[in-house]
């Protein structure tokens, strides 16, 4: 069991952990596919998204808005249709409306009573601002892919977090859903991690390539984390 009193800061992935990005992604992709007469299973959509997003993020850094447009372009290549300009914009324009999980806001407000809360996200600054407005939580620090010029599972988010927070990594507890994007790099760097293993249409891995990793603690949601932290 994690000794929560050792930690002063909780770093969070956002999309998939705080925000229900599976629902958000599907709400943007489904109408595009329907316009082109394509019907595939939700899990297939998300698995295709995961692979396409990883490809888009693996090269030289480009804004997440462009990553999402590239993902939709990849859907067209894989499924045999030519996306319109509106189709290409469907994902980036939807991000601000992706819903939070029902427990997220209250759990974050509780956790903020005992810890500094930090976001480490593969996102553009303006897209996160739209998300943050709906959460009603003032994070103590926000570190985005736009700021660090790379995407997790790169280590840059974690290195910048330590530089900005000015605390040793032993005082930082990283909380995330994605084993691929978050837990694998965090564990390699010596962080303690909590796996928020939320229900998923892609059980076990979520919207991410498969990877092997051993988080220090597994919880089903953020409410459970707040309970275990005694807040």
C-alpha positions in Angstrom: 0.0 0.0 0.0 1.2 3.5 -0.8 2.1 5.7 2.1 0.2 8.9 1.0 1.7 11.1 3.7 5.1 10.9 1.8 3.7 12.8 -1.1 3.2 16.5 -1.5 2.3 16.6 -5.2 -0.1 14.5 -7.4 0.6 14.7 -11.1 -2.3 13.7 -13.4 -2.8 12.6 -16.9 -6.0 14.3 -18.0 -7.6 12.6 -21.0 -8.6 9.1 -20.1 -8.0 9.7 -16.4 -10.0 12.9 -15.6 -11.8 13.3 -18.9 -13.8 10.5 -20.6 -12.0 10.7 -23.8 -13.4 7.4 -25.2 -16.8 9.0 -25.2 -15.4 12.2 -26.6 -13.5 10.5 -29.4 -16.4 8.4 -30.4 -18.8 11.4 -30.4 -16.5 13.1 -32.9 -15.5 10.2 -35.1 -19.0 8.4 -35.4 -20.6 11.3 -37.4 -17.7 11.4 -39.8 -17.8 7.7 -40.5 -21.6 7.8 -40.8 -21.4 10.5 -43.4 -19.1 8.2 -45.4 -21.3 5.2 -45.0 -18.9 3.3 -42.7 -20.0 1.3 -39.7 -17.4 -0.4 -37.4 -17.4 -1.5 -33.7 -16.6 1.2 -31.1 -13.6 -0.8 -29.8 -12.3 -1.0 -33.4 -12.6 2.8 -33.7 -10.7 3.3 -30.5 -8.0 0.8 -31.3 -7.5 2.4 -34.7 -7.4 5.8 -33.1 -4.7 4.6 -30.6 -2.4 3.4 -33.4 -2.9 6.4 -35.5 -2.3 8.8 -32.7 0.9 7.1 -31.6 2.1 7.3 -35.2 1.3 11.0 -35.4 3.1 11.7 -32.1 6.2 9.7 -32.8 7.8 12.0 -35.2 8.9 15.6 -34.9 6.7 17.6 -32.6 3.6 19.2 -34.0 0.6 20.7 -32.2 -2.0 18.3 -30.9 -4.6 20.0 -33.1 -2.5 18.8 -36.1 -2.1 15.4 -34.5 -5.9 15.0 -34.3 -6.3 16.2 -37.9 -3.7 13.6 -38.9 -5.6 10.9 -37.0 -8.8 11.7 -38.9 -6.8 11.6 -42.2 -5.5 8.2 -41.1 -9.1 7.0 -40.6 -9.8 8.0 -44.2 -6.7 6.1 -45.5 -7.5 3.0 -43.4 -11.2 2.9 -44.1 -11.2 4.1 -47.7 -12.7 7.6 -47.7 -11.4 11.1 -48.3 -12.1 13.4 -45.3 -13.4 16.9 -45.9 -12.0 19.9 -44.2 -14.9 19.7 -41.7 -14.1 16.0 -41.1 -10.5 16.8 -40.4 -11.5 19.5 -37.8 -14.0 17.3 -36.1 -11.7 15.9 -33.5 -9.8 19.1 -32.4 -13.0 21.1 -32.4 -14.6 18.5 -30.1 -12.0 18.3 -27.3 -13.4 21.1 -25.2 -16.7 19.3 -25.0 -15.3 15.9 -24.0 -17.1 15.0 -20.7 -15.4 14.5 -17.4 -16.0 11.3 -15.6 -18.8 11.6 -13.0 -16.4 11.4 -10.0 -13.6 13.6 -11.3 -14.5 17.1 -10.1 -15.4 16.1 -6.5 -12.5 13.8 -6.2 -10.0 16.5 -7.4 -11.5 19.0 -5.0 -11.0 16.6 -2.2 -7.5 15.7 -3.2 -6.6 19.4 -3.4 -7.1 19.6 0.3 -4.1 17.5 0.9 -1.9 17.8 -2.2 -0.7 20.2 -4.9 -2.4 19.1 -8.1 -0.5 19.1 -11.4 -1.5 18.2 -15.0 0.9 16.4 -17.4 -1.0 16.2 -20.6 -0.4 15.5 -24.3 -2.4 18.5 -25.4 -2.2 22.1 -26.7 -2.5 24.9 -24.2 -5.7 26.3 -25.6 -7.4 22.9 -25.8 -6.7 22.2 -22.2 -8.0 25.7 -21.2 -11.3 24.7 -22.7 -11.3 21.5 -20.7 -10.2 23.2 -17.4 -13.1 25.6 -17.6 -15.5 22.7 -17.3 -13.7 21.1 -14.3 -13.9 24.0 -11.9 -10.5 23.1 -10.4 -7.5 25.4 -10.3 -4.5 23.2 -10.9 -1.2 24.3 -9.2 0.7 23.6 -12.4 -0.2 22.6 -15.9 2.4 21.1 -18.2 1.4 20.4 -21.8 2.9 18.8 -24.9 2.9 22.3 -26.4 5.1 23.6 -23.6 7.6 20.7 -23.6 7.7 20.1 -27.4 7.1 16.4 -27.2 4.5 13.7 -26.3 4.4 11.1 -23.6 5.8 8.4 -23.4 8.7 10.8 -23.8 10.2 11.7 -20.5 10.1 15.5 -21.1 6.8 16.1 -19.2 8.3 14.4 -16.1 11.6 16.2 -16.3 9.9 19.6 -16.7 7.6 18.7 -13.8 10.5 18.1 -11.5 12.2 21.4 -12.7 9.1 23.4 -12.0 7.9 21.8 -8.8 11.3 21.9 -7.1 10.6 18.8 -5.1 12.3 15.3 -5.3 10.5 12.7 -7.3 9.9 10.7 -4.1 7.3 13.4 -3.2 5.5 13.1 -6.5 2.8 10.5 -7.1 1.8 10.2 -10.7 -1.9 9.3 -11.4 -3.0 8.1 -14.8 -5.0 5.6 -16.9 -2.6 4.9 -19.7 0.1 2.3 -19.1 1.8 3.2 -22.4 1.8 7.0 -22.2 2.3 7.4 -18.5 3.1 4.5 -16.3 5.9 3.0 -18.4 7.9 6.3 -18.6 7.1 7.3 -15.1 8.3 4.0 -13.6 11.5 4.1 -15.7 12.2 7.4 -14.1 11.6 6.2 -10.6 8.2 7.7 -9.9 5.5 6.0 -7.8 2.4 5.6 -9.9 -1.4 5.0 -9.4 -3.2 3.2 -12.3 -6.7 4.5 -12.6 -8.1 1.5 -14.4 -11.4 2.9 -15.5 -14.0 0.8 -17.4 -13.0 0.8 -21.1 -14.2 -0.4 -24.4 -10.6 -1.7 -24.7 -10.2 -3.3 -21.3 -6.7 -3.4 -19.8 -5.0 -1.0 -22.2 -7.6 1.7 -23.0 -6.9 4.0 -26.0 -3.2 3.2 -26.3 -0.8 0.6 -27.7 -0.3 -2.4 -25.4 2.6 -2.3 -23.0 4.0 -4.1 -20.0 4.2 -2.1 -16.7 3.7 -2.6 -13.0 2.1 0.4 -11.3 2.3 0.7 -7.5 -1.4 0.9 -6.9 -4.6 0.2 -9.0 -7.9 2.0 -8.4 -11.1 2.0 -10.5 -11.6 5.8 -10.3 -10.5 9.0 -8.6 -13.1 8.8 -5.9 -11.4 5.6 -4.7 -8.1 7.3 -4.7 -9.4 10.1 -2.5 -10.8 7.6 -0.1 -7.5 5.7 0.1 -5.7 9.0 0.7 -7.9 9.6 3.6 -9.4 12.8 2.3 
